[in-house]
C-alpha cells in the first residue's frame, strides 16, 4: 500500500486508519505520530466510524477526550495499538521512551492483538542504539542504586530534567536517559537492566511490533516482522 502527501505524519495517520475496523478498540500511543493518528481517528469517528480508545498517557487521554473519542480501560479487548517509536531496527525491534510514556505503552501493546508503529524514515537504524539514547524508568526511591548499577553497565545514566526539577512520569517515576552506542545484543542488555532493583521498564521493545509503517519521501510503505537469525 502506498500514499502520497506533503505531511509525513498525516500520511502515516491516514494509512494507519486502514487497520481500524468498525467497532474496534484501539490503543492510542503517545508522541507526534500517535497524536496525528488520534486526530485522524477522531475525524473518522465524526464521519460515523465506531471506535473507542485506550490511552497510553495522560496527554493522549486529554487529546482523545477533547476530540470526542470515548476511552475505556484494559478491561476491554484491544484490537490493535497504533504508536510511534524512536528507533526501529531491521527486525522491527524498537527503542521507545523519548516521550516518557514507555511503561503504559508497553502495557497497552501487550494487551493488544497487534501493534502498529508509525515512523518517518530517519527512525530506521541498522542497529538499535544509533541515536545514542536509551530511556529507563525507575522508582524514585531506587534512583541512587539504579544510577550506580547502570553506570556499572557503562551506560552513563543522566536524570531527565523538567523546568522545576526532575521530570516525573505519569506513573510518578523518573527517567534515566542512558548514553548508548550501537547495541550488539539488545536482549542481553534488556535483561541486565531489568535485573536492577528499582527499574520499572526500559525503552527496549523487542518483538512487540507486528507492522511498522514508514513515511519515506512522499510515500508510505509497510514493514512486516521477520524472525531474527
Secondary structure, DSSP 8 states (H G I E B T S, - for coil): -----S-HHHHHHHHHGGG--TTEEEEE--SHHHHHHHHHHHHHHHTT--EEEEESSHHHHHHHHHHT--B--TTS-B-EEEEE-SEE-TT--EE--TTS-HHHHHHHHHTBS-EEEEEEGGGB-SSTTTTSEEEEEE-GGGHHHHHHHHHHTT--EEE-EETTEE-B-TTS-EEEEEE----S-HHHHHHHHHTSTTEEEESEE-S--SEEEEEETTEEEEEE-----
